[in-house]
Amino acid sequence: MSGRLVLVRHGQSRANVDRRLDTRPPGAELTDLGHDQARRVVTAFPRRPALVAHSVARRAAQTASGIAGEIGLTPQEFDGVHEVQVGELEDRNDDVAIAQFEAIYQRWHQGELEVPMPGGESAVDVLDRYVPVVDHLRLNYLDDHDFDSDIVLVSHGAAIRLVAAVLAGVDGSFALEHHLANTESVILTPTTDGRWSCVRWATLTPPFHPEPDVQPVTDALTSKDPMG
């Protein structure tokens, strides 16, 4: 079995508790529960990772530290894999801001990748900074036939769902419908010609069927965690 990339959403942050759109690094810290989640998630990994990486955000670094500490590794930081930058919506938790974020995020998953968040990033911007890090990890580790362990990359819910859907060809409606709770993950395995296959999305395994009636805006307004 070849090595795989395990994209892990960070543990619960203080901003998650407040339902805030906290995207600008360094961002909020983990809660006590978030630290516990980071330590416990190691038992959910299919196998022991050989490398633990994380974004520049404080909550991702703290999660990676908790994971790495359980298995005796030193986490590595990578620029470029932080959360979708929401611009003018930053640090807001009102329904108007959450609805605007989700409406644009839905358009991304429907193929409108160049539409930006107000004063923030487009999906193209996110992919342009995120995918090179994934490519680096693949080229330097996963494409080596002697490397048969997994890489854990602690990142962020909206960014993970976007990147995983694009790289592995997962239908956008599925990605919109299936959020990632804190410390849930998406597992990608490298295939031929630089492609990726998604072998697990949270607790789900392929096939990942399109969802006929996604309503991300409505769902987010009733969710305790709209960024997942």
N, C-alpha and C positions, 0 to 999 in steps of 0.2 A: 504494500500500500504506500503510495507516495504521500509526501507532506501536504498539508492543507492549510488554508488561511481561515482562522476563526475570528470573525469580526464581532467583538463583544461590546455591547452598549455598557457604559459606565454604571456604577451603582447609584442609588438614590442620592440626589443632591438637594441642597437647601432650596434651590430655585425650583426643582421638581415639586417639592412640597407646596410651594407658593404658586405653582402653575405659570411661572414666568418664562418668557422666551429669552433664555439666557444663552447667548451664542458667542459673544465676544470674549476671547481668552484674556485673562486666565479664568474668569468666571467663578461661580460659587463652589464651595467645598462640599464634600460628602456629609451626609448626616451620619449619626451613629449606625443607623440601619444600613446605610450605604457601605460603610466600612465592613459590616458583618456580611453583607452580600458579596463583597469582593473576596473575602476569605472563603466563603462557602462555595462560590461558583466553581472552584477548582475541582470539586467532586463531580461536577456535571460534565466536565470535559471528557470526550471519548478516550483520549490518551494524554499523557503528560506532554505539554509543549516544550520545545527546546528554546524558544525565544518569546519574550513578552515585550510588546511595544505599545506605545500610547501616543495620543495627541498632545498638544501643548496646553490643553485646558487642565485646570487644577483637578477637577473631578475625575478626569481620565487618568491622570498621573497617580492620584491616590488609589484608584481602583487597580491599576496595574501594579502598584507597590504591594497592595494586599494580595494579589494573585501571585506575584513573583516571590513574595516572602514565604508563601506556603510551599513552594517547590524549589526554593534555593537558587533563584535566578536574580539577575540585576536587570530591571526594566530599561528599555531604550526609548528615547523620545524622538518623534518624527514630526516635522512641520508639514502642514498640508492636509492632515486628516482630521481637522477640527470640524465642529458643527457648521451647518449651513448658516451663513451670515445674514441676519434678517434686517440689518440696516435700521431704518426708522422705527421698526417694531421692537427693537432691543429692550429687554427688561420689562416689557409690558405683560400683563396677564388679564386684560379686559377682553370681553368677547369679540369686540370689533377687531382687535389685533390678531387674536387667535384665528378668527374666521378668515381674515385676509391672508395670513400665512398659509393656512390649509388650502385655500382656494388656488393660490399660486402653486403650491406644492402638488396639488392634483393636476394642474395643467402640465407640470413637468412630466409626470408619469403618463400623461396622455400624448407626449411627444413634443410639447412646446418648450424645448430646453433653453431657449434664449430669453424667456420672460424673466425679468429680475424681481427679486423682493424689493419693496420700496426703499431705495437708497442702499440696497444690499446686493447679494449675489444672484446670478442666474444659475441654472443647473449646469450650464457649460462651464461657468467659473468654478463650481464645486468639483466637477469631474476633472478639469484641467489641473487642479492642485492636488487632488486626491489620488487619481489613477497612477501618476508617476511613482508614488510611494508603494502602491501595490505592485507595480512593475518591478521596482527595485527589490522588494522582498522576494518576488518570484525569481528574478534573474540570479540573485545572490544566494538563494537558499532552495526554493521549491523546485527549481529546474535541475538541481543537482541530484542525480540518481542515488547518491549515497545519503542524501538528506531525507529521512523517512519519518521525521517528527512534524508536529504541527507548529504553526506560528499563531500566537494570540495577539491581535491588534485591538486595543481598547479605544473605542471611538464613540460615535454619537448616533442616536436613533434615526433621525431624518437623513443624515448623510449616509449611514450604512444602508438603509433601504433603497436610496437612490442608486448608489454605486453598485450594490449587489444586483439590483434589477437590470441595470444597463450592462454590466459585465457578463452576467450569466443568462441574459435573455429571459428573465422572469417577467411575466406580464405585469404591467403597471397597476392594473386593478387589484391584483393579488397583493402587491407591495403596499398599496394604499389601505387595504382592508386588514392586513396582518401587521400590527404594530409590534414593537419590541419593548417588553418590560425591562426594567433595570437589570443588567447583567445577563439578559438573554442574548443570543448570538445568531449569526448567519454563517454557515460554513461553506466556503468555496474551495473547489479542488481544481488544479490546473489540468487542462486537456490539451489536445493538439493545436498547433498553429496559434499559440498565444491565447486561446480561448479559456473560459472558465465554466465550470458546472456548479450549480448550487445543489448541495447534497443534504442540507438541512436549513430550515428557516424557523428559528425558535424551536418548538417541539414538532414541527411538521417536516415531512420528507416528500420528495417528488412522487407523483407529478403535482405541480403547482398550477391549478386550474384558474383561469380568469374568473373574477367575481362579477356577477351580472349587475349588481345594484349597489355600487360603493357610494357612500355619503360621508366623505372625510370631514367636511365642515361640521355637519350635524353631530358626528361622532366626537369630534374634538371638543365641541362646546359642552358636552356632557361627560367628558373624560376628566379624570383627576391628573392626567399626564399627557398633554397634547403633543409633546415633542418626541414621544417614543416611536 
